[in-house]
Amino acid sequence: MHEFEGRTAVITGGASGMGFAMAESFAGVGMNIVLADVEAGALKQAAEKIDALGVTAVAVQTDVSDEAEMDHLCEVVRERFGAPEILCLNAGVGGGGGPTDLLTTRDWKWAVDVNLYGIIHGLRVFLGDMRKRNRGHIVVTASVAGLTSFPGSLPYNATKHAAVSVAEGLFSELAEAGSELAVHCLCPGVVSTNIHTSERNRPKELQNPPGEEASRSEEFAGFMEHLYESVSKPGQVAELVLQAIVDRRFWIQTDAYYREAIAARHRSIENDTDPPARGSIISVYSS
Ligand SMILES: NC(=O)c1ccc[n+]([C@@H]2O[C@H](COP(=O)([O-])OP(=O)(O)OC[C@H]3O[C@@H](n4cnc5c(N)ncnc54)[C@H](O)[C@@H]3O)[C@@H](O)[C@H]2O)c1
């Protein structure tokens, strides 16, 4: 059995949704928790809740897209705890959605900055220490959007495909080097979190002028209300993550809704046929 007690988990995007649920789950097995998140109020509340579970909880307000803030996060972790046992590169935003011709450079940049550069900076600052220690786990939160290519959310899809690729490539690199450091790729279907309101964290300089938004967050918000019972809950996902860590399993998938869409994409690549995805990424729940 994996020994977690007294070791440290660092979770980006830890103030809400799946990140917070992972923090609760890791606290449940006695780990120290470092929560890094851009949203100050939610971060403070999250840290208080984790603290109340009787473990050490440290909150570091961090914008994962900012190189210097990620350097600072790593310094805090190194000074307090040394290299983490678990690193969850989880912070993410819906990014601008909608027809691609309506997307702005700001939409693309926001998604790439958080969903991809957040992972790039996370690896840059933590990977060296974790490799030297030659143990531990890196969990990259990608998505089924990184395994399929439904229309309507291209910035999100592109960054999640990149996240999957980074996780897979890192896995192979470490395996070839004989490293004991494990990598896991979390690819959830829809989970009932606050992702549909991620515009709340879009930086001012990347906001579209009124009337130029192509965001589909309202469609997602309505969907969450209607099919709430069908989608996974953050706590369920966190338990799957913990189990995958214990089992040293690379792929972490949350439900079966996207299995056929993923298989159909792979068949189209193998057979050199047209990409099969049609409709929106949430259409699998009503088909
Ligand atoms: N909810 C879903 O249906 C779903 C499905 C697949 C993948 N995901 C992925 O799961 C991850 C977690 O999202 P969630 O669904 O729990 O949403 P959430 O909005 O509940 O949580 C995301 C957290 O990331 C934080 N964040 C946003 N921008 C940040 C930044 N620049 N720096 C640091 N923190 C930042 C937010 O403040 C929030 O606390 C994301 O990577 C998301 O893309 C979500």
The ligand as an SDF file (V2000), in Angstrom:
LIG
                    3D

 44 48  0  0  0  0  0  0  0  0999 V2000
  -15.8580   19.9410  -15.2360 N   0  0  0  0  0  0  0  0  0  0  0  0
  -15.7240   19.2320  -16.3300 C   0  0  0  0  0  0  0  0  0  0  0  0
  -16.7110   18.8080  -16.9400 O   0  0  0  0  0  0  0  0  0  0  0  0
  -14.3460   18.9160  -16.8430 C   0  0  0  0  0  0  0  0  0  0  0  0
  -14.2020   17.8600  -17.7620 C   0  0  0  0  0  0  0  0  0  0  0  0
  -12.9300   17.5380  -18.2190 C   0  0  0  0  0  0  0  0  0  0  0  0
  -11.8320   18.2180  -17.7510 C   0  0  0  0  0  0  0  0  0  0  0  0
  -11.9910   19.2440  -16.8530 N   0  0  0  0  0  0  0  0  0  0  0  0
  -10.7850   19.9240  -16.3820 C   0  0  0  0  0  0  0  0  0  0  0  0
  -10.7140   19.7810  -14.9710 O   0  0  0  0  0  0  0  0  0  0  0  0
   -9.8690   20.8090  -14.4360 C   0  0  0  0  0  0  0  0  0  0  0  0
  -10.5230   21.3960  -13.2060 C   0  0  0  0  0  0  0  0  0  0  0  0
  -11.6820   22.1170  -13.5860 O   0  0  0  0  0  0  0  0  0  0  0  0
  -13.0740   22.0000  -12.8190 P   0  0  0  0  0  0  0  0  0  0  0  0
  -14.0180   21.3300  -13.7410 O   0  0  0  0  0  0  0  0  0  0  0  0
  -12.8840   21.4550  -11.4560 O   0  0  0  0  0  0  0  0  0  0  0  0
  -13.5210   23.5400  -12.8010 O   0  0  0  0  0  0  0  0  0  0  0  0
  -13.5830   24.6290  -11.6120 P   0  0  0  0  0  0  0  0  0  0  0  0
  -13.8490   25.9340  -12.2760 O   0  0  0  0  0  0  0  0  0  0  0  0
  -14.5460   24.1740  -10.5650 O   0  0  0  0  0  0  0  0  0  0  0  0
  -12.1150   24.5970  -11.0110 O   0  0  0  0  0  0  0  0  0  0  0  0
  -11.0220   25.1150  -11.7360 C   0  0  0  0  0  0  0  0  0  0  0  0
  -10.1070   25.8820  -10.7960 C   0  0  0  0  0  0  0  0  0  0  0  0
   -9.0280   26.4360  -11.5680 O   0  0  0  0  0  0  0  0  0  0  0  0
   -8.7990   27.7620  -11.1040 C   0  0  0  0  0  0  0  0  0  0  0  0
   -8.1190   28.5800  -12.1250 N   0  0  0  0  0  0  0  0  0  0  0  0
   -8.6340   29.1210  -13.2510 C   0  0  0  0  0  0  0  0  0  0  0  0
   -7.7040   29.8690  -13.8850 N   0  0  0  0  0  0  0  0  0  0  0  0
   -6.5670   29.7700  -13.1510 C   0  0  0  0  0  0  0  0  0  0  0  0
   -5.2670   30.3060  -13.2740 C   0  0  0  0  0  0  0  0  0  0  0  0
   -4.9310   31.1050  -14.2870 N   0  0  0  0  0  0  0  0  0  0  0  0
   -4.3470   29.9980  -12.3330 N   0  0  0  0  0  0  0  0  0  0  0  0
   -4.6770   29.2010  -11.2690 C   0  0  0  0  0  0  0  0  0  0  0  0
   -5.9040   28.6940  -11.0890 N   0  0  0  0  0  0  0  0  0  0  0  0
   -6.8320   28.9500  -12.0160 C   0  0  0  0  0  0  0  0  0  0  0  0
  -10.1780   28.2830  -10.7750 C   0  0  0  0  0  0  0  0  0  0  0  0
  -10.1420   29.4070   -9.9130 O   0  0  0  0  0  0  0  0  0  0  0  0
  -10.8230   27.0660  -10.1290 C   0  0  0  0  0  0  0  0  0  0  0  0
  -10.6040   27.0390   -8.7350 O   0  0  0  0  0  0  0  0  0  0  0  0
   -9.6420   21.7820  -15.5790 C   0  0  0  0  0  0  0  0  0  0  0  0
   -8.3590   21.5560  -16.1480 O   0  0  0  0  0  0  0  0  0  0  0  0
  -10.7260   21.4190  -16.5730 C   0  0  0  0  0  0  0  0  0  0  0  0
  -10.3850   21.7690  -17.8950 O   0  0  0  0  0  0  0  0  0  0  0  0
  -13.2280   19.6020  -16.4100 C   0  0  0  0  0  0  0  0  0  0  0  0
  1  2  1  0
  2  3  2  0
  2  4  1  0
  4  5  1  0
  4 44  2  0
  5  6  2  0
  6  7  1  0
  7  8  2  0
  8  9  1  0
  8 44  1  0
  9 10  1  0
  9 42  1  0
 10 11  1  0
 11 12  1  0
 11 40  1  0
 12 13  1  0
 13 14  1  0
 14 15  2  0
 14 16  1  0
 14 17  1  0
 17 18  1  0
 18 19  2  0
 18 20  1  0
 18 21  1  0
 21 22  1  0
 22 23  1  0
 23 24  1  0
 23 38  1  0
 24 25  1  0
 25 26  1  0
 25 36  1  0
 26 27  1  0
 26 35  1  0
 27 28  2  0
 28 29  1  0
 29 30  1  0
 29 35  2  0
 30 31  1  0
 30 32  2  0
 32 33  1  0
 33 34  2  0
 34 35  1  0
 36 37  1  0
 36 38  1  0
 38 39  1  0
 40 41  1  0
 40 42  1  0
 42 43  1  0
M  CHG  2   8   1  16  -1
M  END
$$$$
